[in-house]
Amino acid sequence: MTAQAFIFDLSAFRTAEAPAEAQRLLDQALENGLPCALISELPYEQAGEQLRRRFGDTAHHIFSVVLTGADFEARGHKAPYSVVLDQLGVPADDALAVTTSPRAIAAARVAHIGVRTPKTVVMRKSVRKVAMHTATH
């Protein structure tokens, strides 16, 4: 699937490791002129605060649609992904959801939207040693 629009859940930018992949996907989408939306379960004030911390004052230039207070349990025309797709004017088959939230992932799948989950890398001491050892060969 080649996405024609990206719907980022704010959760994709919360962990220390995940933002790198989420940011890479966001950068690629913007470079290709693809519409991007942001969705969050958080109420407007909390989501806005996190957006300002993560993107400064540029969030309104980056995201065509921002939906806060999303209820991922909602179905039909009230479902968050349906609302965002309608605002973007993009069919579900052409969108990709980027999220780490289990509820958002489930809602995206119900809406027939492809899902990309930024990977969180957990490094344990034994794994780190193996990774360092492998890198030197």
Secondary structure, DSSP 8 states (H G I E B T S, - for coil): ---SEEEEEGGGGTSSSHHHHHHHHHHHHHHTT--EEEE-SS-HHHHHHHHHHHHGGGHHHH-SEEE-S--TT--GGGSHHHHHHHHHT--GGGEEEE---HHHHHHHHHTT-EEE--------HHHHHHHHHHHH-
